[in-house]
């Protein structure tokens, strides 16, 4: 019996900014937990028309724009307004890279250019709180980084992980919101597309594309396993909070 049959289909609203920066390996995990996926192109569809509280889960993905570039990309303001309402209502929310930055911005924190551009598989170190959270699955597992922006940690947030480049790599807000600055969702196919499309940027940064491919061969399989474990655990905790523990049939 599938999760949908057991618990009834839930909806996951996916705010996407680029077709190459999609759910990746998080998608199958959401489906396994009984979610029907609604993907919205935030750059072309009217995010302001979306009811922030309607979906059971909102996932905000990455993008090449900065969360602070609201004059150039005004839809980012609509996303932040949606996120602020969801967070205030304590509704399940997940942010990845730009999504994490928008969550911080939605809570009034500064998002800005960092000192370095982090590209490649890097280690993130769970904090004490992170070691007691789903983020612990990434301990000792190099993960994909591909960003040069960072943010101030919201007062309401609990820091879950840091790295040698950036102190804010993952945070939680209560038991309903999770944000990661890194890219655990990246599949091998996504990574190759990013590397192939990013030759000009990589050349400017003196990063060897073949070195990134070698990292993928060495580390990707472990990251895929860690991503599945981490997000499956987080989604199961949401199930339990709703009173419908994963795998349990609804009461008659």
Backbone torsions as a table, in degrees:
resi	resn	phi	psi	omega
1	UNK	NA	131.8	-178.0
2	UNK	-78.8	165.1	177.8
3	UNK	-60.9	-34.9	180.0
4	UNK	-65.2	-41.5	179.6
5	UNK	-68.4	-33.0	-176.1
6	UNK	-76.5	-43.0	-169.1
7	UNK	-116.9	-6.3	-174.3
8	UNK	85.6	137.0	-176.0
9	UNK	-63.1	136.3	173.1
10	UNK	-109.3	161.6	179.9
11	UNK	-107.8	137.3	173.7
12	UNK	-119.9	115.8	177.2
13	UNK	-87.9	121.4	-177.5
14	UNK	-108.6	114.8	175.6
15	UNK	-93.1	110.6	-174.8
16	UNK	-113.1	144.9	-176.9
17	UNK	-116.3	-12.2	-176.8
18	UNK	-156.6	132.6	-178.0
19	UNK	-62.9	-21.1	178.7
20	UNK	-86.6	-10.3	-179.8
21	UNK	-113.6	77.3	-172.4
22	UNK	-111.3	-167.3	-174.9
23	UNK	-65.3	-27.3	-179.8
24	UNK	56.7	-132.4	-175.4
25	UNK	-73.5	-8.4	177.0
26	UNK	-74.4	-28.2	-178.0
27	UNK	-56.7	-54.5	179.3
28	UNK	-60.2	-34.2	178.8
29	UNK	-66.1	-39.9	176.6
30	UNK	-62.7	-44.1	-179.8
31	UNK	-63.1	-41.6	178.5
32	UNK	-60.1	-28.5	179.7
33	UNK	-93.0	14.3	171.2
34	UNK	86.5	19.9	-180.0
35	UNK	-94.4	136.3	166.8
36	UNK	-92.1	131.4	-171.6
37	UNK	-96.7	128.9	172.6
38	UNK	-118.0	109.0	-177.8
39	UNK	-94.3	126.1	179.8
40	UNK	-117.3	128.2	173.1
41	UNK	-80.0	101.7	-174.3
42	UNK	-64.4	-21.4	-177.4
43	UNK	-81.3	-16.6	-177.3
44	UNK	-124.6	-23.9	-179.4
45	UNK	-95.8	160.6	-174.6
46	UNK	-84.2	92.3	-179.8
47	UNK	-64.2	-32.4	-179.0
48	UNK	-63.2	-22.4	-178.7
49	UNK	-84.5	-6.5	-178.0
50	UNK	-83.0	133.7	173.7
51	UNK	-71.6	114.6	-175.7
52	UNK	-61.7	-22.0	-174.2
53	UNK	-102.5	-0.7	-172.0
54	UNK	-73.7	-45.6	-176.0
55	UNK	-73.3	148.8	176.2
56	UNK	-69.8	-30.4	-179.4
57	UNK	-145.1	139.5	172.0
58	UNK	-117.2	130.6	176.7
59	UNK	-119.7	123.3	178.7
60	UNK	-109.6	120.4	-173.2
61	UNK	-93.7	-176.8	-177.3
62	UNK	-79.6	178.2	179.0
63	UNK	-174.1	163.8	-177.4
64	UNK	-80.6	-16.8	179.6
65	UNK	-79.1	161.2	173.9
66	UNK	-89.5	146.0	-179.5
67	UNK	-62.7	-18.3	-179.0
68	UNK	-91.5	-3.6	-177.2
69	UNK	-87.7	53.3	-173.7
70	UNK	-73.9	-25.9	176.6
71	UNK	-69.9	-38.7	179.2
72	UNK	-77.3	-33.8	-178.2
73	UNK	-128.7	77.7	-173.8
74	UNK	-61.8	-21.8	179.2
75	UNK	-63.8	-18.7	177.4
76	UNK	-63.0	-33.1	176.4
77	UNK	-64.5	-38.5	177.8
78	UNK	-65.7	-39.4	177.7
79	UNK	-64.1	-42.8	179.7
80	UNK	-64.7	-37.5	177.9
81	UNK	-64.3	-42.3	177.7
82	UNK	-61.8	-45.0	-178.6
83	UNK	-65.2	-40.3	179.6
84	UNK	-61.4	-42.4	-179.5
85	UNK	-66.5	-41.1	178.6
86	UNK	-64.6	-44.1	-178.8
87	UNK	-65.6	-41.5	178.0
88	UNK	-62.4	-32.5	179.1
89	UNK	-86.9	-0.8	179.9
90	UNK	56.9	49.4	179.4
91	UNK	-103.9	144.2	-175.5
92	UNK	-53.8	126.7	-174.9
93	UNK	-145.9	137.2	179.0
94	UNK	-130.4	130.8	177.1
95	UNK	-122.1	136.4	179.0
96	UNK	-122.9	121.8	179.3
97	UNK	54.4	-105.2	176.9
98	UNK	-54.5	-37.4	178.2
99	UNK	-59.9	-40.6	177.0
100	UNK	-64.8	-41.4	179.5
101	UNK	-65.2	-39.3	178.0
102	UNK	-67.0	-35.0	175.9
103	UNK	-63.0	-44.1	177.3
104	UNK	-63.3	-43.5	178.8
105	UNK	-64.3	-35.0	178.8
106	UNK	-63.2	-26.3	179.7
107	UNK	-95.5	13.7	172.9
108	UNK	87.8	8.0	-178.6
109	UNK	-88.6	156.2	-178.7
110	UNK	-78.0	132.9	172.0
111	UNK	-115.5	133.4	-170.9
112	UNK	-155.2	167.1	177.3
113	UNK	-68.3	135.3	178.4
114	UNK	-85.9	-178.3	-178.5
115	UNK	-81.1	-23.0	-177.4
116	UNK	-135.5	158.9	172.0
117	UNK	-100.8	116.5	-178.0
118	UNK	-95.6	112.7	177.7
119	UNK	-134.6	126.0	179.3
120	UNK	130.2	179.6	175.7
121	UNK	-83.3	120.2	-178.3
122	UNK	-129.4	157.8	176.4
123	UNK	-87.9	139.9	169.9
124	UNK	-113.8	143.8	-176.4
125	UNK	-108.3	115.2	176.9
126	UNK	-63.2	141.0	171.8
127	UNK	-75.6	-179.1	176.4
128	UNK	-59.6	-42.0	177.0
129	UNK	-67.3	-37.5	179.5
130	UNK	-65.3	-31.7	179.0
131	UNK	-68.5	-15.4	177.7
132	UNK	-109.1	25.1	-177.4
133	UNK	-135.5	173.2	177.0
134	UNK	-59.3	-20.1	-179.8
135	UNK	-65.6	-17.7	-180.0
136	UNK	-60.3	-23.0	179.9
137	UNK	-65.4	-17.7	179.1
138	UNK	-93.3	0.6	179.6
139	UNK	-64.0	120.3	-179.5
140	UNK	78.5	5.1	-178.9
141	UNK	-112.2	109.0	177.6
142	UNK	-58.9	136.8	-177.3
143	UNK	-123.6	160.0	-179.4
144	UNK	-72.9	127.4	169.6
145	UNK	-115.7	138.6	176.6
146	UNK	-157.3	72.2	-177.2
147	UNK	-158.7	161.0	175.7
148	UNK	-133.9	8.8	178.9
149	UNK	-109.5	160.1	177.3
150	UNK	-147.5	-174.5	-173.7
151	UNK	-156.3	162.0	172.7
152	UNK	-84.4	140.7	-177.2
153	UNK	-71.0	126.7	177.9
154	UNK	-60.7	146.2	179.7
155	UNK	-59.9	-32.7	-178.2
156	UNK	-78.9	-6.9	-172.5
157	UNK	-94.8	155.3	172.6
158	UNK	-111.1	121.1	-179.7
159	UNK	-69.0	130.4	-177.6
160	UNK	-111.8	-22.3	-178.4
161	UNK	-160.6	151.4	176.0
162	UNK	-135.2	169.8	175.0
163	UNK	-138.5	176.1	180.0
164	UNK	-67.2	-24.2	-179.3
165	UNK	-91.4	-39.5	-173.9
166	UNK	-138.2	135.9	-176.5
167	UNK	-75.0	-27.8	-176.9
168	UNK	-106.8	93.2	-179.1
169	UNK	-106.0	-22.9	178.1
170	UNK	-159.7	143.7	175.3
171	UNK	-149.1	160.7	176.0
172	UNK	-123.7	152.8	170.4
173	UNK	-121.8	110.9	-174.7
174	UNK	57.3	-143.5	177.3
175	UNK	-111.7	19.6	-174.9
176	UNK	-121.8	-14.4	-176.6
177	UNK	-129.8	139.1	-179.7
178	UNK	-137.4	139.9	179.5
179	UNK	-137.8	136.1	176.1
180	UNK	-128.8	134.7	179.2
181	UNK	-83.0	-24.2	179.7
182	UNK	-86.4	-177.0	-172.8
183	UNK	-121.8	72.8	179.4
184	UNK	-70.8	-13.3	-176.3
185	UNK	-79.5	-10.7	-169.8
186	UNK	-70.9	119.3	174.0
187	UNK	-83.3	171.3	177.8
188	UNK	-60.2	-40.3	-179.3
189	UNK	-65.2	-43.3	176.8
190	UNK	-61.3	-44.9	-177.4
191	UNK	-61.0	-43.7	179.5
192	UNK	-63.2	-39.1	179.0
193	UNK	-64.6	-41.9	179.2
194	UNK	-64.0	-43.5	-179.8
195	UNK	-64.2	-46.1	-178.3
196	UNK	-64.4	-38.1	-179.3
197	UNK	-78.5	-17.3	-171.9
198	UNK	-102.7	20.6	-174.7
199	UNK	-58.3	-41.5	-178.9
200	UNK	-63.1	-45.5	179.0
201	UNK	-64.7	-42.4	-179.4
202	UNK	-64.2	-38.3	178.8
203	UNK	-64.4	-42.2	178.4
204	UNK	-61.9	-32.9	-178.1
205	UNK	-93.9	3.9	-179.8
206	UNK	57.9	41.9	177.2
207	UNK	-105.6	126.9	-178.4
208	UNK	-80.0	116.8	179.2
209	UNK	-56.2	-36.7	-179.4
210	UNK	-69.2	-28.2	174.9
211	UNK	-66.7	-38.2	176.6
212	UNK	-65.0	-38.3	178.4
213	UNK	-65.9	-38.3	177.8
214	UNK	-64.8	-39.1	175.4
215	UNK	-60.7	-40.7	-179.2
216	UNK	-61.2	-44.4	179.1
217	UNK	-59.9	-39.2	-175.7
218	UNK	-78.4	-37.5	-167.9
219	UNK	-115.0	-19.1	-169.0
220	UNK	-61.1	-43.9	-176.0
221	UNK	-58.5	-41.0	179.0
222	UNK	-66.6	-38.3	179.0
223	UNK	-66.6	-39.0	178.5
224	UNK	-59.1	-44.2	179.8
225	UNK	-64.8	-43.4	-179.1
226	UNK	-65.4	-39.6	179.7
227	UNK	-63.3	-46.4	179.1
228	UNK	-59.9	-45.0	-178.7
229	UNK	-64.6	-44.2	-176.0
230	UNK	-66.3	-49.5	-175.3
231	UNK	-75.3	-30.1	175.2
232	UNK	-65.2	-42.0	178.1
233	UNK	-64.2	-42.2	-179.4
234	UNK	-64.4	-43.6	179.6
235	UNK	-66.5	-36.9	177.0
236	UNK	-63.5	-36.8	177.3
237	UNK	-66.0	-36.8	175.2
238	UNK	-63.7	-40.6	177.4
239	UNK	-57.8	-47.6	-177.9
240	UNK	-63.3	-38.3	178.8
241	UNK	-63.0	-36.2	179.4
242	UNK	-73.9	-8.8	-178.9
243	UNK	86.5	11.3	176.7
244	UNK	-126.8	79.8	-175.9
245	UNK	-56.6	141.2	-178.2
246	UNK	-55.7	131.2	177.4
247	UNK	90.2	-8.8	-179.3
248	UNK	-93.7	138.0	178.1
249	UNK	-76.2	145.9	178.8
250	UNK	-63.8	150.7	-179.9
251	UNK	-64.9	146.2	179.7
252	UNK	-71.3	NA	NA
